[in-house]
């Protein structure tokens, strides 16, 4: 790269960084300005503008605020106190943001629960967040009812849709709730360090952990992307990601709503309707995760995919092999890739569009970034320490774990999880000097000489599939509850043409009690779609170490190739459940022809 091109690239990066820092600069843990204040300020300026349109329903900024005020009033009417938690267990809909926005106005915490959960994981999340009230919709009510009796404490359920036995009518309750904003004195004493949301993330230990999203952290997400994207009041941002995740629910919402723009919200992503909706709604941006982009790339070409007005796509997980396809085939002028763990203190942006990089921390700005890569032992799953007891920073080209120094500034703090013990497990101490503390992201990365960082893999057994982290321990535990399953081990396997790794399970079974049909029914009930094993291998016995830990390395190496084993193999064939994995089917998968 020539000097002029290098200077232009660096200026583009610096300009994006400064634009972002300007928006987040005043966010502080000890400030009494909360995330609801940010949204109220936007309402005051843009009251009559369209805020959100969702599948035939829409709300202006003023109407969105009135909705939020009614939820705030409802919370006070049912005697919810400051610091108490309401669980929101629903799909994307017009009211979603208004619910947690309104509750935050009176200091009530909202736990955003993955609406795909069922069974034990759902019960765990409800118990962990300590909610006394839960809001559901028509799609989640049944899953809640199935676990309700087994919860440690009673929970009152309110439905956003038509009420049924055991569910109170929230729409009816809201009719008598005030649309006037609660006086700011109601939240007097609350600071940026207080919890606004709980967002659940799958940990490497099994069940989901509840990440504490403080008001200041929500501000960093929303203000940060309002600056990073350079969004304007004329922009319309297409959001088909779930709002229970930070990427869709905070980053995309902030980019639009803190700039006077509009959100075009979909209940769920549809590859066949994506471009026609983007065009029909005059969208100028969309938010992605890598898997969404791969679906678009794998879909047959159509004329409308280049007739849009999209000027930027922003998100995370866009892999190098489809980066140029996104920009060239779909005529997207700019890709803004970013990296950030929901609960972590590491934020990276690829402002200058280097294909494949999750972000950049150039040497000439080293002091402004709290991120480092340290040598990591994948067998012991711990950082490598030198003779002096300190961690070893990676050189360019070396793979290591990404860590973020925990400091006093809002951007470097680690709020942790609702479970304090889980929080402590993510903190590395005495990393480069005595007394320092760093957040361990659990992500392996590689850096280059220009400061670009590239994602390599997740630490340990956790793998990503369909944009979600999948815990092998959690899935194995659920599988061992299936009829005839005696032992289970779960691991991820690479699939040509697919993002992340697909789940595969090795099972030891009791033949007389086991059937693939019963197994398929069990996983459909107990696991969300992204966590359901795509492949099954029936094992005569588990290979274990001297300490009874299951050996997975050979299983991972064998993968799902019938030529690698004589053990029976099965493939999750959609609605038909698990079908025998024949050499012909394996060839289809290897050629990228099978739909997963």
ABEGO torsion letter per residue (X at the ends): XBAAAAAAAAAAAAAAAAAAAAAAAABBAABABBAAAAAAAAAAAAAABBABBBGGBBBBAAAAAAAAAAAAAAAAAAGBBBGBBBBBBBBBBAAAAAAAAAAAAAGBBBBBBBAABBEAAAAAAAAAAGBABBBBBAAAAAAAAAAAAABABBBBBBBABBBBBGBBBAAAAAAABBABBBBAAAABGBBAABBABBBBBBBAAGBBBBBBBBAAAAAAAAAAAAAAAGBBAABBBBBABBAABAAAAAAAAAAAAAAGBBBBBBABBBAAAAAAAAAAAGBABBBBBAAAAAAAAABBBBAAAAABABABBBEBGBBAAAAAAAAAAAGBABBBBBBBBAABABBBBBAAGBBGBAEBBBAAAAAABABBBBBBBAAAGBBBBBAAGBBBBBBBGBBBBBBBBBBABAAABBAEBABAAAAAAABBBGAABBGBBBBBAGBBBBBBAAGBBBBABBBEABBBBGGBBBBAAAAAAAAAABBGBABBBBBBBBBBGBBEBBBBBBBBBBAAABBAAAAAAAAAAABBAAABBABBBBBABBBBBAAGBBBAAAAAAAEABAAABABBBBBBBEAAEBBBBBAAAAAAAAAGABBX
